[in-house]
């Protein structure tokens, strides 16, 4: 924790903290299962983009990704080798970050 004003926290810092907690906490230790892998991969991907993209680009990219995953899961457009837990976790992680940026993103997802 820092004594800096909360207004100075960047999205990349929030993502870094979530990733660090996922990988190193003792409350729910990292076990590398598919659910954890989905969350880790989503956070790593978003972390990289959070320092390179504009807010609009970031939101558009990840709203499209969530919608793609939603259709894939709902439409059962996947092979037997695919793991639903991984994709569900990946998607849920994207949604949690998108909702931090703009809570309306939750409703945008429902309308698609």
C-alpha positions in Angstrom: 0.0 0.0 0.0 1.0 3.5 -0.7 0.3 6.8 1.0 -0.3 8.4 -2.4 -3.8 9.7 -3.3 -6.1 7.1 -4.6 -6.8 9.3 -7.5 -3.3 8.5 -8.8 -3.9 4.8 -9.1 -3.6 3.6 -12.7 -5.5 0.7 -14.3 -2.2 -1.1 -14.9 -1.4 -0.9 -11.2 -4.8 -2.5 -10.3 -4.2 -5.3 -12.8 -0.7 -5.8 -11.5 -2.0 -6.1 -8.0 -4.7 -8.6 -9.0 -2.1 -10.6 -10.8 0.4 -10.5 -7.9 -2.4 -11.6 -5.5 -3.4 -14.5 -7.8 0.1 -15.8 -8.0 1.4 -15.2 -4.5 -1.4 -15.1 -1.9 -1.8 -17.6 0.9 -5.6 -17.3 1.2 -6.3 -19.2 -2.0 -2.9 -20.4 -3.2 -2.0 -20.6 -6.9 -2.5 -24.2 -8.0 -2.2 -23.6 -11.7 -5.6 -25.2 -12.5 -7.4 -24.1 -15.7 -9.5 -21.6 -13.8 -6.4 -19.9 -12.4 -4.7 -20.1 -15.8 -7.6 -18.3 -17.4 -7.5 -15.5 -14.9 -3.7 -15.2 -15.1 -3.7 -15.1 -18.9 -6.5 -12.5 -19.0 -4.7 -10.3 -16.5 -1.3 -10.6 -18.3 -2.9 -9.7 -21.7 -4.8 -6.8 -20.2 -1.8 -5.5 -18.3 0.2 -5.3 -21.5 -2.6 -3.5 -23.4 -3.4 -1.2 -20.5 -0.1 0.7 -20.9 -0.3 0.8 -24.8 -3.9 1.4 -25.7 -6.3 4.3 -25.3 -9.3 3.7 -23.0 -11.6 3.4 -26.1 -9.3 0.9 -27.8 -9.0 -1.1 -24.7 -12.7 -1.3 -24.0 -13.6 -2.1 -27.6 -11.0 -4.9 -27.8 -12.1 -6.6 -24.6 -15.8 -6.1 -25.0 -15.4 -7.8 -28.4 -13.4 -10.6 -26.8 -16.0 -11.2 -24.0 -18.7 -11.3 -26.6 -16.7 -13.8 -28.7 -16.1 -16.0 -25.7 -19.8 -15.8 -24.7 -20.9 -17.0 -28.1 -18.3 -19.7 -28.1 -19.4 -21.0 -24.7 -23.1 -20.6 -25.3 -23.0 -22.0 -28.8 -20.7 -24.9 -27.7 -18.4 -23.8 -30.6 -15.4 -25.6 -29.1 -13.7 -28.9 -29.3 -13.7 -31.6 -26.7 -10.1 -30.6 -25.9 -11.3 -27.1 -24.8 -11.7 -26.4 -21.1 -14.8 -24.5 -20.1 -13.2 -23.4 -16.8 -10.3 -21.7 -18.5 -12.6 -19.7 -20.9 -15.1 -18.9 -18.2 -12.4 -17.6 -15.9 -10.7 -15.7 -18.7 -14.0 -14.0 -19.6 -15.0 -13.3 -16.0 -11.6 -11.6 -15.4 -12.1 -9.4 -18.5 -15.6 -8.4 -17.3 -14.3 -7.5 -13.8 -11.7 -5.1 -15.2 -14.1 -3.7 -17.8 -16.6 -3.0 -15.1 -14.0 -1.0 -13.1 -13.4 1.2 -16.1 -17.1 1.8 -16.8 -19.9 -0.1 -15.0 -22.1 0.4 -18.1 -19.9 -2.2 -19.7 -21.8 -4.8 -17.7 -25.0 -3.8 -19.5 -23.3 -3.5 -22.9 -22.4 -7.2 -22.5 -26.0 -8.2 -21.8 -27.3 -6.4 -24.9 -25.0 -8.2 -27.3 
